Each structure stands twice: as structure tokens, then as C-alpha cells.
């Protein structure tokens, strides 16, 4: 009789297999930064073309939560030293192999992860400098990324003078996540106010009313899409936000979005979560990315309905053999089960760990 893998076994794999990859072959000790990705064997980094601030910040979160104070301190110091734009404010998107600024875009997604990781690191180890950095970067975001209708632009040029991308769902979601972490870390009610203002604006601009889903682009844009993984992620964030959702209506909407994403976006045979749907629930991108699988696990684990939570154990049983390996993990699979991306990015441990924490392990 086969025994299903448990949530605890997922965390054991993370601690035994995944974390050592990013202390060892995945970490460039010479520049004190994680490589962008390792090969499928977990033995060698891919050739270096860049290092991203967001990737460093995600690793800072992971090692902070793992309690590795020394490695977290290294990552925090390198994040500040390498990616801060001291001349114009904010953070560079990336640097090249020699650590010179490469992509100088001021990217909201990147700035959100700086807030998130700094807040978590500062709280975990009592580092006041990191908490101050989370506050300062948040103030800069509100001031420099401001867009219409209470939303925030996704990207500007290096001087913040020109908008290169208007509001997008994904950076707004991660900013919500960051401000939830900053609120918990600092106890500053200003973050709670900012969350409410943001989610109300997001619901006004991105909520697809027929399904309750949060669309990737503002409602009315051509070629819009609904990503099941993001519905599951928003479902969890909304549960954490509680009263801070204000008058957004997101709690009710995301309950419908969860059901829609589960019905149309999860393969009933394999349990694989598809990358994208159209507004009618048709799969438009069947790629199964590991992060979407982990968001489904976390949403199942934290759902208020016991009957829904009962699906967690069998879903773990389908996830583990398909996406976890003795060397690490599989980043993407096709709908037929073939490996669609063989390397292991340094950003993925964040997804694994947040899911496992949501499962209570």
C-alpha cells in the first residue's frame, strides 16, 4: 500500500535538498549573490548574464525564515550595496556579471520585494535598519509610482520621469503581500491604511465581476487573461488582510474566483494547475508552472470549508512526485507531463516556502 507524501515531507525535502542548493552551488560567494538559476542536476549555475534585485530579495526572505542569520545578513548587505540607486533613489532592476547597473528600470515588482524581504528580515532578527528600509522604500513607492484612480504604475525609467508600464496585477499583488508583512513587522497602522486604499483601487480596476477573478491587465484591455495561480494567491492574501480589505468586496469575489480557478484551471486527472484562462474558463496556456501548484496547495490548506481542505492530502500526493526531485524540483511541465523548463531559478524557493508555511510546516 502506497502512503501519500505529507506536508511535513515537503518541508523536509525543502530543508534537506532545496536550501543547501542556495548556500552551495547556487551562491556566488565572490560577489555574495545567488546565481539566477542552477542546472537540473543542481550542480552548476547557468552562465551569468545578470543578477536581479528581486531574486536577491526573495532569497533574503527564504534564509530569514529559515533562521540563517549569517546568510540573511550577507544577502541584505549585498542587496543594499549592489542594487540601490543612490543618485536617483529606488532600486535597479538588475546588474551585470561585473555588478554594474544593467537594467535601470524602476520596477514596482522589484520594489515590492525589497519591502517584503526587508520587513521579514528586520522582524526575524531585530534589524532596525531593515525595518527603516522597508518604510523608506514604501514611501518612495507611494510617491513615485502613483498612477490614476489610486493605482500604481508597474515601471518607470531610471529617473522616475517617464512611465514605461501602467498598472498591472502582479506587482500590485506583491505590494499587498509586502505591506501585510511590513504591517506585521512594524505595527505601523499606515501600512494597513495603504493596503485598504490599494485593494479598493485594484478591485475597481481589475476585478472581473462575472467570475470574481482578478485579471492580469485592467478590465477592458485587449488580450486580458485570468491566471488560476494568482486567484489562489489572492485568495490567501485576502484571508490575511481581513478587515483591511475595506469596501473592496474582494472577500466575496475571491471565494468565487477560487471556485472558478479550481473548476477550469486544475486538471482533474493530474491536479496540474494551468497557467492561464480566458474569461470563459477556456485554457489559453496549459503550462503547469510550479509556483501555481504551490499557490493551489496553500489555498487548499487555508480554505474555510473542511470539504475543500480535505483535497489537500491527495493534491500533495500528485504534486510531490511530479514537481519535486532528489536534486531539487521541476520548474515547469507541459500538459502532457513533459519537462518544459529544466533549470531551477533562484526565485522558486520563495514559492515553495510560502506554500509550506501556509500548510503549517
N, C-alpha and C positions, 0 to 999 in steps of 0.2 A: 504493500500500500504506500503510495507516494504522499509525502507530507508537504503541504503548501509552505513556501517560504513566508516568514513573518516580517512584520515591520522591524522588529529587533534585528533580524538577519540582514535587512537592508542597511541599517545603521552600522552593523558590524562590518559589512563589506566596505562601507564608506571609510570607516576608521582604519581598517586594515589594508585596504587596497588604494582607495582614491586619495586620501590625504598624503600618504607618503610619496605619491607621484609628484606633488607640487612642493614638497620640501626637497625632493631629489632631482630627477631628470627634468622636471618641468620648471625648475627655478634656475635662473641665470645669476649665480652668486656674484659674478663680476660686476653686474650693473644693478643687482638687488631687485630684480623684477621677474615675474613669471613670464615664461615664453607664451606666445599666443596659443600654441597647440602642441600636443605630442602625437607621435605616430600611433597607429592602432595597437602596437605591441607595448606602448607605454615606456619605450626605451630611449627614444631620441626625440628632441624637439624638431618641429618643421623649420625650414630655413627662415631666418629672421628678416622680415621686411618692415616691421613696426612693433611698437608696444602701445597699447591703449590705456588711457587713464581709467576707463570703465572696468577693464579686465583687472587692473591692479586693485581697484576699489572692491570688486567682488571677492577677490582673494583675501583682502583685508577683512571683509565680513566673515568669510569662512574660518580663517585662523583665529579671529577674535572669538567666535562662537565655540571653536574647538578648544579654547583656553590656552593657546600657544602664544604667550605674551611676547616672547622674543621675536618670533617670526612676524607677528602682527605689528610690532613696533618698527621692524625693518620696512615692512610694506607701507606703513603710514608715513615714515620719514621719506621714503622714495617717492611716494605719491606727491607729497608736498614739494619736494625738491625738484622733481623732474617735470611735472605737468602743470604747475601753477604759472599763469601768465602774469608776472609781476608788473609788467609795463602797462597792460590794458585791463587787468582784472580777469577773474574767472579762470577757466581751465582749458588747456589744449585738449583736443580730441586724441591726438597721437603724437608720438615721437618716432624718429627713425632708429636704425640699428645703432647709431652713434649717439643717441639720445638728444639729437637736435629736433626742434619742433618740425613735425611733418604735416599733419592736417591741423590747421589752427582754427578750424571752425569752433564756434561756441555752441555746443550741442547740449540741449536740455537733458537728454537721456544720461549723458556723462555727468552733468552737474548734479542730477538727482542721485546718482550712485555715490558721488562724493559725500553728499549729505547723509545718505543712508549708512555707508560704511563708517564714516567718521563718528556718527552718533552711536552706532553699535560698539565700535572700538572704545570710544570715550566712556560709555556706560560700563562696559565689561571690565575695564582696567582702571577706571577712575582718572582718565586723562583729560584734564580741563581744556588743554589746547585743542583736542579733537572736538570737544563739545562746542567750543568757541568757533571752530572752523565750520561746523555744521550750521550754526546760527548765521555766520557771515555769508556763507555760500547761499543759504536760503534767502537772505535779504537781497543778495545780488540777483538771484533768480526772479524774485518778485519785481524788482526794479527794472532789470534789463531785458527780460524775456516777455514782458507784458504784451498781450495781444487784445483783440476785440472781445467783448462780451465776457470778460473775466477769465479768458483762457490765456495760454502761454504759447509763444512760438516754439517750434521744435529746434530751429537752428538759425544762427546769425553768423555774420562774418567775424573776423578776429577782433574788430574794434566795436562790435555790437551796433554798427551803424546801419547795416543792411540785413533784411530778413531773407534767408535762403530757403526756409521751410516754415510754413504756418503751423497751426496747432495739429498735432497727431495724437492718437490714443495712447500709444505705447509709452512715450516719455511722461505723459500726464499720469498714467497708472503708476509708473515707478516713482514719480514725485509724491504721489499719495502714499505709497509704501514708505518712502523716505521720511515724510513728515510724521507718519504714525510712529516710526522708530525714534525720531527726534523728540516727539512729544513724550514718549515713554522715558527717554534718556534724560531729558532736561526738566520735565514737569512744567514746561513753559506753555501756557494756555494760548499763546499766539500761534503755535503750530496747529492747535485744534481749530481755531478760527480760520486759518489758512486752508485746512482740509475741507471744511464745510464750504467755503467760498469756491474752492476748486471743483468739488464733486457736483455742486449745484450747476456750475457752468458747464461741466462735462456732460451732465445729463441733458442739459438744454441743447448742446451742440452735437452729441454723438450717440444718444440713445435711440436705437431702432425700436420704436414703440410696438410694432406687431409681434416681435419676438422677445423683447426685453433685453436684447443683446447690446453691448457697447461696440459700435462699429470701429474699424481701424481709421477711417477718414471721417471728417464731418459729414453728417447726413446731407444728402443731395449731391455729393461728389460722384463723378463717374468712376466705374470700376471699384466701387467700395467692396468690402468683404467683412465677414464675421469670422473670427478665429475662435474655435472651441476652447483652446488652451487659455486664451485671455478671458473668456467668460468664467472659466473655473477659477482663474486667478483673481478676477474682480469679485467673484462670489466670496472668496476667503477674505479679501481685503475689506469688503463691506461688513462682514461679520466682526472684524476687528474694529472698524470705525464706529459702529453702534450709533449713538446719538449724534456723532459728528457728521453723519450723512445729511442732517438737516432736513430741508424740504425737497431734497433731490428726487425722492421716490425710488432710489436705487435698490433698497432692500426688496421691495416687491418685484421690481423689474428683473433683478438678478436671480431671483428664485425661478422666474420663467426662463431666463437665459440659461441657467443650469440645466433645466429640463430639455430645452431646445438643443443645446450643445450635446447633451448626452444622447438624445434620440437620433440626431442627424450626424453628429461628428465622431461617434465612437463605434468602431467596427464590432458588430455583435458577436462575430466569431473569434477574433483575436484580442479584442479590447483595445486595439490601437486607436489613438486619437488623431484625427486628420488635421492638417494644417489650416485649412480654410474652407468656408462655406459661402454660398451666396445667401441672399435674404430669404430665399425659399427653402433653404436647408440642403441644397444640392452641393456635393463636394466639388470644389474647384481646385483644390490642391490636396492630394491624398497622402503627401509625405507625412510620415509619422516621426516627429521630432521628439527627442527625449524630454525636453522641457515641458511640452504639452502633456506628456504622460505623467510627469511628476505633479503638475498642477491638478490633474484629474484625481490622483491619489490623495492629495491634500484636501481637495474639495469634498471627496467622499468621506474622509476621516473626520471632517469637522461639520458635516451636514447635520441639521437638526432632526431629521427623520431617521429613526433607527433602522427602518427598512432599507433606506439608501446606504446608511453606514455599513449594513451587512454585506454590501457588494465589495467592500474594501479588501477583505481577505482573498477572494478569488481574483480580484484585479491585481493584487500584489503577485499572485501566482502566475499571472500572464505577463506582467511587467518584467519580473526579475530574469527569467530565462531568455527573454527577447532583447533586453537592453543592458543587462549587467554581464560582465565577463570577468574571468580571472585576472585580466590585465587592466580592467577599468570599466569601460562602458561602450555602447554603440550610440553614436550621436543621432543618426537618422536611419530609418528604414523605409523602403517603398511599401506600397500597399500589399505587394506580393511577398514581403518579408525580406527582400534583399537589402544588404547594407548600402545605403545611399550616400553616406559620408563616413569615411573610415577613420579620420583623425579625431582626437579628443581635445576640444577647446578648453582653455583655462577658465572660461566663464561658466562652464556647466556645473562644477561642484556647488556653486551657489544654489542652483535649481534643486539639486539632489538634497542638499542640507535643509533648505527651507521646507521641502516636502516632508522629510523625515521628522523635522521638528514639529510640523503640523500633525503628524501621526503620534506624537508624544514619545519619540525615541531619540 
